[in-house]
Amino acid sequence: MKKTLKLEIADRLRGFLEERGLPQAEFARTVGFTPGYINDIIRGRTKPSINLLRKLKDIYEVSIEWVLTGKPSPTSHFERPIVVEKSRGGTRKAHYIAIPMLRNPKAGILHGRAVAVKDLHPDYCCIVPRNWVENPKDTFCTLIKDNSMEPTIPKGSHAGVDCAKRNPSLLYEKLCAVRDKEGHLLIRRLKPTKTHLLFEPDNPAARGKTLCVGVDEESHIIGKVEWAWSLLK
């Protein structure tokens, strides 16, 4: 039986709140609507008003078209994988944030951002635009040392990983930081099947480097890759 539009919208908004880690009550306060009204939308009892859709767009940069139709992706800002930075000239310093680098090449025991990420230090952090970072306390940077994800992420790029986003059901076709069986950190694209999670490289020449784990095995996902960039020299 085909779902109604109300239920489809409810599924999308519920997934959005889960991915962002937003409790319904907090979301209701932020957008300025009653908890009961938000609950009715999340349960598929009613459709969101145009005022709520505008709040979603203005506050969370969520596409109104995505809420109503499922297309395109909900947050196009974070879906742009590569940002080429030419200069910081003319941009106020307050627009940037320091994100620590992962200095331990093995991430086998990394949960959250954990002790593998050391204290901030000028030589061991990435300075990125503040609006790239949704969860600063759960985000780290890592250097891409191979060409497995080219052309999406070239070798030598830096990637930002949000450890707050580890649910496989919300990461279909997304870029993830994963740990291989030796504990090393890899960047791969998740393509699940009914029985396995396949973490595949984007580079066709690196297809032999696919990581395959059973859906019932301990999660190998460290976090979602929110952005990556290379410096233009």
C-alpha positions as CSV (number, residue, x, y, z in Angstrom):
1,M,0.0,0.0,0.0
2,K,1.5,3.3,-1.1
3,K,2.2,5.8,1.7
4,T,0.3,9.1,1.8
5,L,2.1,12.4,1.3
6,K,1.7,13.1,5.0
7,L,3.5,9.9,6.0
8,E,6.2,10.4,3.4
9,I,6.9,13.9,4.8
10,A,6.8,12.5,8.3
11,D,9.4,9.9,7.4
12,R,11.7,12.5,5.9
13,L,11.4,14.9,8.8
14,R,11.8,12.1,11.4
15,G,15.0,11.0,9.6
16,F,16.2,14.6,9.5
17,L,15.8,15.0,13.3
18,E,17.5,11.7,13.9
19,E,20.5,12.5,11.7
20,R,20.9,15.9,13.4
21,G,20.4,14.5,16.9
22,L,17.5,17.0,17.5
23,P,14.9,16.1,20.1
24,Q,11.4,17.1,19.0
25,A,10.9,19.5,21.9
26,E,14.1,21.4,21.1
27,F,13.2,21.5,17.4
28,A,9.8,22.8,18.2
29,R,11.3,25.6,20.3
30,T,13.8,26.5,17.6
31,V,11.2,26.8,14.9
32,G,8.6,28.5,17.1
33,F,5.8,25.9,17.0
34,T,4.1,23.9,19.7
35,P,5.4,20.4,20.5
36,G,1.9,19.0,19.8
37,Y,1.9,20.4,16.3
38,I,5.4,19.1,15.5
39,N,4.4,15.7,16.9
40,D,1.4,15.6,14.7
41,I,3.6,16.2,11.6
42,I,6.2,13.6,12.7
43,R,3.4,11.0,13.1
44,G,1.9,11.8,9.7
45,R,-1.3,13.3,11.0
46,T,-0.9,16.7,9.3
47,K,1.3,18.4,6.8
48,P,3.7,21.2,7.7
49,S,2.6,24.7,7.1
50,I,4.3,27.0,4.7
51,N,5.6,29.0,7.7
52,L,7.3,25.9,9.1
53,L,8.8,25.0,5.8
54,R,10.3,28.5,5.6
55,K,11.7,28.1,9.1
56,L,13.3,24.8,8.1
57,K,14.9,26.5,5.1
58,D,16.1,29.7,7.0
59,I,17.3,28.0,10.1
60,Y,18.5,24.5,9.0
61,E,19.1,25.2,5.2
62,V,16.7,22.3,4.4
63,S,15.2,22.4,0.9
64,I,11.5,22.9,0.9
65,E,11.3,20.7,-2.3
66,W,13.0,17.9,-0.4
67,V,10.5,18.0,2.4
68,L,7.6,17.8,0.0
69,T,9.0,15.4,-2.7
70,G,12.2,13.8,-1.3
71,K,14.3,15.5,-4.1
72,P,17.0,16.8,-4.2
73,S,19.0,16.1,-1.1
74,P,17.9,17.9,2.2
75,T,21.0,20.0,2.8
76,S,22.7,20.8,-0.5
77,H,25.2,22.9,1.3
78,F,26.8,19.9,2.9
79,E,26.6,17.7,-0.2
80,R,29.2,19.7,-2.1
81,P,32.1,17.4,-1.6
82,I,35.0,19.6,-2.6
83,V,35.7,23.3,-1.8
84,V,38.7,24.8,-3.5
85,E,40.0,27.6,-1.2
86,K,41.9,30.4,-3.1
87,S,42.2,33.0,-0.3
88,R,40.7,34.0,3.0
89,G,41.1,37.7,2.1
90,G,38.0,39.7,2.9
91,T,36.4,37.2,5.2
92,R,36.2,38.0,8.9
93,K,38.1,35.6,11.2
94,A,35.0,35.0,13.2
95,H,33.5,33.1,10.3
96,Y,36.1,30.3,10.8
97,I,36.5,27.5,13.4
98,A,39.5,25.3,14.3
99,I,38.8,21.6,13.9
100,P,41.4,19.2,15.3
101,M,43.3,16.8,13.1
102,L,43.3,13.1,13.7
103,R,46.9,12.5,14.5
104,N,46.6,8.7,15.2
105,P,46.5,6.9,11.8
106,K,44.8,4.0,13.5
107,A,41.2,4.6,14.5
108,G,40.3,1.2,15.7
109,I,39.3,2.4,19.2
110,L,37.8,5.7,18.1
111,H,34.3,6.3,19.6
112,G,32.9,9.8,19.4
113,R,36.0,12.0,19.0
114,A,37.8,10.2,21.8
115,V,41.4,10.6,22.9
116,A,42.8,9.8,19.4
117,V,42.2,13.5,18.6
118,K,44.7,15.6,20.5
119,D,44.2,19.0,21.9
120,L,44.0,21.9,19.5
121,H,47.3,23.2,18.3
122,P,48.1,25.5,15.4
123,D,50.0,22.8,13.6
124,Y,47.4,20.1,14.1
125,C,44.0,21.7,13.2
126,C,42.1,22.8,10.2
127,I,40.6,26.2,9.9
128,V,37.3,26.0,8.1
129,P,34.1,28.1,7.7
130,R,31.9,27.9,10.8
131,N,28.8,27.0,8.7
132,W,30.5,23.8,7.5
133,V,30.5,22.3,11.0
134,E,27.2,21.2,12.5
135,N,28.6,19.4,15.5
136,P,32.0,20.9,16.5
137,K,32.6,18.7,19.5
138,D,32.1,15.6,17.4
139,T,34.0,16.6,14.3
140,F,37.7,16.0,13.3
141,C,39.8,16.4,10.2
142,T,41.8,13.8,8.5
143,L,44.3,13.8,5.6
144,I,43.5,11.7,2.5
145,K,46.7,9.8,1.7
146,D,45.6,7.7,-1.3
147,N,43.6,8.1,-4.5
148,S,40.8,5.6,-3.6
149,M,38.2,8.4,-3.6
150,E,39.3,10.3,-6.7
151,P,37.9,12.2,-8.5
152,T,35.5,13.1,-5.6
153,I,38.2,13.6,-3.1
154,P,41.7,13.9,-4.5
155,K,44.8,12.6,-2.7
156,G,46.2,15.2,-0.4
157,S,42.8,16.7,0.5
158,H,41.5,17.1,4.0
159,A,38.1,15.7,5.0
160,G,35.9,16.7,7.9
161,V,34.2,13.7,9.7
162,D,31.2,14.1,12.0
163,C,31.2,11.2,14.6
164,A,27.7,12.1,15.7
165,K,26.4,10.6,12.4
166,R,27.0,6.9,12.4
167,N,23.6,5.3,11.7
168,P,24.0,3.2,8.5
169,S,20.3,3.6,7.5
170,L,20.9,7.4,7.2
171,L,24.1,7.1,5.3
172,Y,23.1,5.3,2.1
173,E,25.2,6.5,-0.8
174,K,27.0,8.9,1.5
175,L,30.7,9.2,2.1
176,C,31.8,7.7,5.4
177,A,34.9,7.4,7.5
178,V,35.2,3.7,8.4
179,R,37.8,1.5,10.1
180,D,39.1,-1.5,8.3
181,K,39.8,-4.8,10.1
182,E,43.3,-3.6,11.1
183,G,41.8,-0.4,12.5
184,H,43.0,2.0,9.9
185,L,40.7,4.9,8.8
186,L,39.4,4.8,5.3
187,I,37.0,7.1,3.4
188,R,34.4,5.1,1.5
189,R,30.9,5.4,0.1
190,L,28.3,3.2,1.8
191,K,26.2,0.9,-0.5
192,P,24.3,-1.5,1.7
193,T,22.7,-4.8,0.6
194,K,20.3,-6.9,2.6
195,T,23.0,-8.9,4.2
196,H,26.1,-6.7,4.0
197,L,27.4,-3.1,4.3
198,L,29.6,-2.4,1.3
199,F,32.0,0.6,1.7
200,E,33.3,1.3,-1.8
201,P,35.9,3.6,-3.2
202,D,34.8,6.1,-5.9
203,N,37.9,5.5,-8.0
204,P,37.2,2.6,-10.5
205,A,40.8,1.6,-10.3
206,A,40.5,0.9,-6.6
207,R,37.5,-1.4,-6.7
208,G,39.6,-4.1,-5.0
209,K,39.7,-1.9,-1.9
210,T,36.0,-2.3,-1.1
211,L,35.3,-3.1,2.6
212,C,32.5,-5.6,3.2
213,V,31.0,-6.3,6.6
214,G,27.9,-8.1,7.7
215,V,24.9,-6.0,8.8
216,D,24.9,-7.7,12.2
217,E,28.6,-7.1,12.8
218,E,29.9,-4.3,15.0
219,S,29.6,-1.0,13.2
220,H,32.8,0.0,11.3
221,I,31.5,3.5,10.7
222,I,33.4,6.3,12.5
223,G,31.3,9.1,11.1
224,K,29.9,10.9,8.0
225,V,32.2,12.9,5.8
226,E,30.5,16.3,5.7
227,W,33.0,18.1,3.6
228,A,36.5,17.9,2.0
229,W,38.7,20.3,0.3
230,S,42.1,20.8,-1.4
231,L,44.2,23.9,-1.3
232,L,44.7,25.7,-4.7
233,K,48.5,26.3,-5.0
